[in-house]
Amino acid sequence: MVVTKLYTEPQICKKEILRYAGCKGTTDGLLQLLLDECLEEVLPKLSYKVCYMELPLSIVENTCDFGCIQIQSKDLVKNLKGCEKVLLFAATIGVEIDRAIAKYAHVSPTKAVLMQAIGAERIEALCDMFCQEMNVEDRALETQSVILRPRFSPGYGDLPLEAQKEILTILHGFKTIGVSLNDNLLMSPSKSVTAFVGVDVNHSAK
């Protein structure tokens, strides 16, 4: 069963936004002012949505079998080894950030870069919030020690981007949270993520 969650705004980290913008450690007053302007403009328009489902996992050589799909990837196997189930999820902050980026692409390249960086920081913050929440829920439900592995997305290592097609199909990505995939395997909205998260039981005992 696919579960959909709506989140309130994750805590903002301006330092992280500036890092994504390639301006780590800057003290430029004008840049800080532009960043504040961008945040004031776009933050009220963002939405934070996640859809996910829990799947069983078995591993045979370099293939992960999730029951409904099989994916061949040495790096995904390495990430999920020792897990008996995974969380498969997709997350997005919506289309408004794309509209803001397009709006400033020609009239203010600096603001366009900052909007890109805001989008990157926001989607990562959403994914972190989701994973932290699910880790707490799993710990509450399990009598054994549980920890979630780092999320692993198509495009990491040898996990092909094509895997996003199956992920979004399984999760009904467009219907649940409005995420679609074009012929070039790029997601729309652009600030969206799909990922596998291994659920490791009895981690502390290993």
C-alpha positions in Angstrom: 0.0 0.0 0.0 1.3 3.4 -0.9 1.2 6.0 1.9 1.3 9.7 1.3 2.5 12.3 3.8 2.4 16.1 3.8 5.0 17.9 5.9 5.3 21.3 7.4 8.3 23.4 6.4 11.6 21.8 7.5 14.0 24.0 9.4 16.0 26.2 6.9 19.8 26.2 6.8 21.1 29.3 5.0 24.7 28.0 5.2 23.6 24.9 3.4 21.8 27.0 0.7 25.0 29.1 0.2 27.0 25.9 -0.1 24.8 24.6 -2.8 25.1 28.0 -4.5 28.9 27.7 -4.4 29.2 30.5 -1.9 30.3 28.6 1.2 31.5 30.9 3.9 30.6 34.1 2.2 29.9 37.3 4.2 28.8 39.3 1.2 26.0 41.6 2.5 24.3 42.0 -0.9 24.2 38.2 -1.4 22.7 37.7 2.0 20.1 40.3 1.1 19.3 38.6 -2.2 19.0 35.3 -0.4 16.5 36.7 2.1 14.5 38.2 -0.7 14.4 34.8 -2.5 13.4 33.0 0.6 10.6 35.5 1.4 9.3 35.1 -2.2 9.4 31.3 -2.6 9.0 29.7 0.8 5.3 30.3 1.1 4.7 28.7 -2.3 6.5 25.4 -1.6 4.7 22.1 -0.6 6.4 19.2 1.0 5.1 15.8 -0.1 6.3 12.2 0.3 4.8 8.9 -0.9 6.3 5.6 0.2 5.7 1.9 0.7 7.5 -0.9 2.5 8.8 -3.8 0.5 10.4 -7.1 1.3 14.0 -7.6 0.2 16.0 -10.6 -0.8 19.4 -10.4 -2.4 20.8 -12.9 -4.9 24.3 -12.1 -6.1 24.1 -8.6 -7.7 20.3 -8.4 -7.8 17.9 -7.0 -5.3 14.4 -8.6 -5.4 11.7 -6.4 -3.9 8.8 -8.7 -4.9 7.2 -6.4 -7.3 10.5 -5.4 -9.0 14.0 -6.8 -9.4 17.0 -4.4 -9.8 20.5 -5.4 -10.7 23.1 -3.1 -9.0 26.3 -4.1 -7.1 26.2 -0.7 -5.3 22.6 -1.1 -4.2 23.3 -4.6 -3.0 26.2 -3.3 -1.0 24.0 -0.5 0.6 21.1 -2.9 1.4 23.1 -6.0 2.4 21.8 -7.4 5.7 18.3 -5.8 5.4 15.1 -7.8 5.1 12.9 -4.9 4.0 13.2 -1.5 2.4 11.3 1.8 2.3 10.8 2.9 -1.3 9.9 6.6 -1.4 9.5 9.6 -3.6 9.6 13.2 -2.4 9.0 16.7 -3.9 8.7 20.3 -2.9 6.4 21.1 -5.9 6.5 23.1 -9.1 6.8 26.6 -7.7 10.6 26.5 -7.3 10.9 25.6 -11.0 8.8 28.6 -11.9 10.9 30.9 -9.7 14.1 29.5 -11.3 12.7 30.1 -14.8 11.5 33.6 -13.8 15.0 34.7 -12.9 17.0 32.8 -15.4 17.4 35.8 -17.7 16.6 38.8 -15.6 18.7 37.9 -12.5 21.2 35.0 -12.9 22.3 35.4 -9.2 18.7 35.0 -8.0 18.3 32.0 -10.3 21.3 30.3 -8.8 20.0 31.1 -5.3 16.6 29.6 -6.2 18.3 26.5 -7.5 20.2 26.3 -4.2 17.1 26.8 -2.1 15.4 24.0 -4.0 18.3 21.7 -3.4 18.5 22.4 0.3 14.7 22.2 0.7 14.3 18.7 -1.0 17.3 17.4 1.0 15.8 18.7 4.2 12.5 17.1 3.4 14.1 13.7 2.7 16.0 14.0 6.0 12.8 14.8 7.9 11.0 11.8 6.3 13.9 9.4 7.1 14.2 10.6 10.7 10.5 10.2 11.2 10.4 6.7 9.8 13.4 5.7 11.8 11.6 6.8 15.0 8.4 5.0 13.9 10.3 1.7 13.2 12.0 1.9 16.5 8.7 2.3 18.2 7.1 -0.6 16.4 10.0 -3.1 16.5 11.0 -5.0 19.7 14.5 -5.4 18.1 17.0 -2.7 17.5 16.3 -0.9 14.2 18.2 1.6 12.1 17.6 3.0 8.6 20.5 2.8 6.1 21.5 5.9 4.2 19.1 6.5 1.3 20.2 5.3 -2.1 18.8 7.0 -5.3 18.9 6.1 -9.0 22.0 7.6 -10.4 24.1 6.8 -7.4 27.0 4.4 -8.3 25.8 1.8 -10.8 22.1 2.1 -10.0 20.7 3.3 -13.3 18.4 6.3 -13.7 16.0 4.0 -15.5 15.0 2.6 -12.1 13.0 5.8 -11.5 10.5 4.6 -14.1 9.6 1.5 -12.0 9.8 3.4 -8.7 7.3 6.1 -9.8 5.1 3.5 -11.4 4.9 1.4 -8.2 4.3 4.5 -6.1 1.8 6.1 -8.5 4.1 9.1 -8.3 2.0 11.5 -10.4 -1.3 10.6 -8.8 0.0 10.7 -5.2 2.4 13.7 -5.2 2.4 15.0 -8.7 5.8 13.7 -9.8 6.4 12.6 -13.4 9.3 11.5 -15.5 10.2 12.8 -19.0 11.8 10.9 -21.9 15.3 12.0 -20.6 14.6 10.5 -17.2 14.4 13.9 -15.6 11.7 14.3 -12.9 9.1 17.1 -12.9 9.1 19.0 -10.6 12.8 19.1 -10.8 13.4 19.3 -7.0 12.2 15.7 -6.4 13.9 12.6 -5.2 13.3 8.9 -5.4 15.2 6.5 -3.2 15.6 3.1 -1.5 16.1 3.1 2.3 17.2 -0.2 3.9 15.6 -1.2 7.2 18.3 -2.8 9.3 17.0 -4.9 12.2 19.4 -5.9 15.1 22.0 -3.6 13.7 23.5 -3.0 17.1 24.0 -6.7 17.7 26.1 -7.2 14.5 
